[in-house]
Amino acid sequence: MKVVFDTNIFISAFVFPGGNAEQAWIRAIHNDFELYTSIAILAELAKKLQEKFDWEKPKIAQLITHISRIARVLKTTPSINILADTPDNRILECATEGKAELLVTGDKHLMKIGHYEDIKIIKLSDFLMMFE
């Protein structure tokens, strides 16, 4: 199964360890599914970690490298513009480019559309229930 995590899933996993997002990340490490991300998602993650959580650049670079070893990193071209929040469109582009079956998010704007093309948009708790 091909899966894309929204930026907020990565933030929850690494800034607030011990929760559901970290469990999902551990499943990615164990190859329970194929995780896809993109340069745009990783850039947004780096920006948020620096601006909102005051992470130092070397720590951010180390995390991006770590994620890149687990996930397949895609180079996408901005082509989707259906949501007002530009980073949300970049998430959809990654899922489309990677032919993902699932997009895991907590973002209310993405959750509201429910699916995009053949990609089902689900919340983290529903994703983890698939492994029970």
C-alpha positions in Angstrom: 0.0 0.0 0.0 1.3 3.4 -1.0 0.9 6.2 1.6 1.6 9.9 1.9 1.9 11.6 5.3 0.9 15.2 5.5 3.4 17.6 7.1 1.5 17.6 10.4 1.9 13.8 10.8 5.7 14.2 10.6 5.6 17.1 13.0 3.5 15.1 15.5 5.8 12.1 15.2 9.1 14.0 15.8 8.1 17.0 17.9 5.6 15.2 20.1 6.9 11.6 20.3 4.9 8.9 22.0 1.6 9.3 20.2 -0.2 7.9 17.1 2.0 9.7 14.6 5.1 8.1 16.0 3.4 4.7 15.8 2.7 5.4 12.1 6.3 6.4 11.6 7.5 3.2 13.2 5.3 1.2 10.9 6.9 3.0 8.0 10.3 2.1 9.3 9.2 -1.6 9.5 8.0 -1.4 5.8 4.4 -2.1 6.7 3.5 0.2 3.8 5.4 2.2 1.2 5.8 5.8 2.4 6.1 8.6 -0.2 7.0 12.2 0.4 8.2 15.0 -1.8 10.8 17.7 -1.8 8.0 20.2 -1.3 6.7 18.4 1.8 10.1 18.1 3.3 10.8 21.8 2.6 7.5 22.7 4.3 8.4 20.5 7.2 11.9 22.1 7.6 10.3 25.6 7.5 7.7 24.7 10.2 10.3 23.0 12.4 12.5 26.1 12.3 9.8 28.8 12.5 7.3 27.2 14.9 9.5 24.9 17.0 12.8 26.7 16.9 14.8 23.7 15.7 18.4 24.3 14.7 19.3 23.8 11.0 21.6 20.8 11.7 18.9 19.0 13.6 16.4 19.6 10.8 18.9 18.4 8.1 19.4 15.2 10.1 15.7 14.6 10.3 15.1 15.3 6.6 17.9 12.8 5.8 16.4 10.2 8.2 12.9 10.6 6.5 14.6 10.4 3.1 16.1 7.0 3.9 12.7 5.6 4.8 10.3 7.3 2.4 10.6 7.5 -1.4 11.1 11.2 -2.1 9.4 12.5 -5.2 10.1 15.7 -7.2 6.7 17.0 -8.1 5.7 19.9 -10.2 3.1 22.4 -8.9 0.0 21.5 -10.9 -2.9 21.2 -8.4 -4.6 24.3 -7.1 -7.9 23.2 -5.6 -7.3 24.2 -2.0 -6.7 27.7 -0.6 -3.6 26.6 1.4 -0.8 26.1 -1.1 1.1 23.4 1.0 -2.1 21.3 1.0 -2.0 21.3 -2.8 1.6 20.1 -2.7 0.5 17.2 -0.5 -2.1 16.2 -3.1 0.6 16.5 -5.9 2.8 14.1 -4.0 0.0 11.6 -3.5 -1.0 11.8 -7.2 2.6 11.5 -8.4 3.3 8.5 -6.2 0.0 6.9 -7.1 -0.8 6.7 -3.4 -3.8 4.9 -2.2 -4.0 6.8 1.1 -3.1 10.3 2.3 -2.9 10.5 6.1 -3.6 13.9 7.6 -5.2 15.8 10.4 -5.7 18.9 8.2 -9.3 19.9 8.2 -9.2 21.2 4.6 -7.8 18.0 3.2 -10.2 15.9 5.4 -13.1 17.9 4.1 -12.6 16.7 0.5 -12.3 13.1 1.7 -10.6 11.9 -1.5 -8.8 13.2 -4.5 -9.0 11.1 -7.7 -8.3 7.5 -6.5 -6.6 8.7 -3.2 -8.5 8.2 0.0 -7.8 10.9 2.6 -8.0 9.6 6.1 -7.1 10.6 9.6 -4.3 9.1 11.5 -6.4 7.0 13.9 -8.2 5.4 11.0 -4.9 4.6 9.3 -3.6 2.9 12.5 -6.8 0.9 12.9 -6.0 -0.8 9.5 -3.1 -2.6 11.3 -5.1 -4.0 14.2 
